[in-house]
């Protein structure tokens, strides 16, 4: 039996053809990536970014903290910005105020190789200018969505089902 939360997610994230298409792309992306740079990952245990980072680590992703005010977060070396990360990352999850989103997108577009996706977390608002900038680069951009929630409803049920049959 599906939970109320699963039903809510499906109703909300598949309410229109556009949302359904975006949700399907998010599922494909989450299945294909293994490393995620988290821009604005807080050192504070009680912040949403920390909760999401811990969840992603526990789900098996390699996280790369991006915080200029930290040396390590969640046991991982932290970097002051995306350009300082020495190895490629598959996705970038952004926890910044809306007015600073463009800086993270600027850096993401300069990375070589480029990430597969940029997730602009809940609370970052609509970012039509950033969507226009990323369009045509091959990078998926998800705005005002939580990567943890997407993983929780799109990927985790498959993982649990697979574990039960093993």
Residue pairs with C-beta under 8 A, 6 or more apart in sequence:
5 153
6 153
6 157
9 149
9 153
10 153
12 19
13 19
13 20
13 22
13 23
13 153
14 20
14 23
22 142
23 150
23 154
25 140
26 140
26 142
26 145
26 150
26 154
27 150
27 154
27 155
29 91
29 116
29 117
29 140
30 147
30 150
30 151
30 154
30 155
31 155
32 90
32 116
33 61
33 90
33 91
33 116
33 117
34 60
34 61
34 62
34 90
35 61
35 62
35 63
35 64
35 87
35 88
35 89
35 90
35 91
36 56
36 61
36 62
36 63
36 64
36 89
36 90
36 91
36 92
36 93
36 147
37 63
37 64
37 65
37 66
37 79
37 82
37 85
37 89
37 91
37 92
37 93
37 115
38 49
38 52
38 53
38 56
38 63
38 64
38 65
38 66
38 92
38 93
38 95
39 66
39 82
39 92
39 93
39 94
39 95
39 96
39 104
40 49
40 66
40 67
40 94
40 95
40 96
41 49
41 50
41 53
41 63
41 65
41 66
41 67
41 70
41 73
41 74
41 78
41 95
42 49
42 50
42 67
42 73
42 95
43 50
43 67
43 69
43 70
43 73
44 50
48 95
48 121
49 95
49 121
50 73
50 74
51 148
52 93
52 95
52 121
52 146
52 147
52 148
53 63
53 65
53 73
53 74
54 74
55 148
55 151
55 152
56 63
56 93
56 147
56 148
56 151
57 63
57 74
59 151
59 155
59 156
63 74
63 76
64 76
64 77
64 79
64 85
64 89
65 72
65 73
65 74
65 76
65 77
65 78
65 79
66 78
66 79
66 80
66 81
66 82
66 85
67 73
67 78
67 79
67 80
68 80
68 81
70 78
71 77
71 78
72 78
79 85
81 107
82 89
82 92
82 104
82 107
82 108
82 110
82 111
83 107
83 110
83 111
88 111
88 113
88 115
89 111
89 115
90 115
90 116
90 117
91 115
91 116
91 117
91 118
91 119
91 147
92 104
92 108
92 115
92 117
92 118
92 119
93 119
93 121
93 147
94 101
94 104
94 118
94 119
94 120
94 121
94 124
95 121
96 103
96 104
96 124
97 124
98 124
98 125
98 127
101 120
101 124
101 127
101 130
102 129
102 130
104 118
105 118
105 130
105 133
105 134
105 141
108 114
108 115
108 118
108 139
109 133
109 134
109 137
109 139
114 137
114 138
114 139
115 139
116 139
116 140
117 139
117 140
117 141
117 142
118 134
118 139
118 140
118 141
118 142
119 142
119 145
119 146
119 147
120 127
120 130
120 141
120 142
120 143
120 144
120 145
121 144
121 145
121 146
121 147
122 144
122 145
122 146
122 149
123 144
124 143
124 144
125 143
125 144
126 143
126 144
127 141
127 143
127 144
130 141
130 143
131 141
131 143
134 141
142 150
